[in-house]
Amino acid sequence: MTGGNRPWILLALALVGGWLVYLLAPVLTPFLLGALFAYLGDPVADRLERHMPRTLAVVLVFLGLALLVAGLLLVVAPLLARQTEAFIGRLPAYLAWAQAQVGPWLQAHFGVDTGRALDTERLRTLLLAHWREAGGLAAAGLQALFRSGSVLAGWAMNLLLVPVVTFYLLRDWDALVARIDALLPRRLEPVAARLAREADEILGAFFRGQFLVMIALGAIYATGLALVGLDLALLFGLLAGLVSFVPYLGFIVGILAAGGAALVQFHAAGPLLGVLAVFAVGQAAESMLLTPWLVGDRIGLHPVAVIFAVLAGGQLFGFVGVLLALPVAAVVAV
């Protein structure tokens, strides 16, 4: 491969790879999820392997991952579903409060006539109509799913494949990495190994470190808002934690959403001060403890690049694109 032809060959390989991913997207999902879980669990398995056989270490890590996923599905998911339903039911009250309180304040201080600029009554009607329509479509989709045996069997097969793929990849992860390294030409091996280590540092910092930061912040925000007495504490706390991978975005979204809900629920400024204190504590914990301890300065991906990569991957390749977006972005960054 000459130096002049190399960029064109690499571009052609990238295009062929993208085309294959597009064609195989429905099949790749369980394998990519399994690879993600194996990647997350491999460092723990390596540490346990120092004290026990690899297979036993993998079994312990696999059981830990299974219990974590099952706990999220059995405990957090129903609570989150109930709070989301409650939020949708309270939307008319939120809009009515905004029309009665925020509208006059904007008009008095900024001269904005919200009655003309925004018909809140019509907006409320449209939101409720669309949510009812979405609920009807979701119910119809679920009915169609259960009526179609082949679709249901495909979903069941994918769900069963994920733990199987996770277990075998986790057990053989080090061997697979060694085999890939052995396939490389020896003159390229030092450079390829260095680039792979740098990409692994970025991915490890993001997937392991930032994911733990998001979970910790979601727990801090949800617990604090529950102590304040906010009815939708879990919903707004987890929402703020999930978008915290963009600096200050979780803080801003959480204050706006939880603060507005606190004003509507309590009609007083005291709980709003409690909401501000919760997010101030969470922000201080993130900057002084969580990020330095769990992530450090190794991510190397700009938050805007992360958002664009995830959205672009989802638009081009669906859920498979979302799973591939960050690894591809990390490799490109390296």
Disulfide bonds with the S-S distance in Angstrom:
none
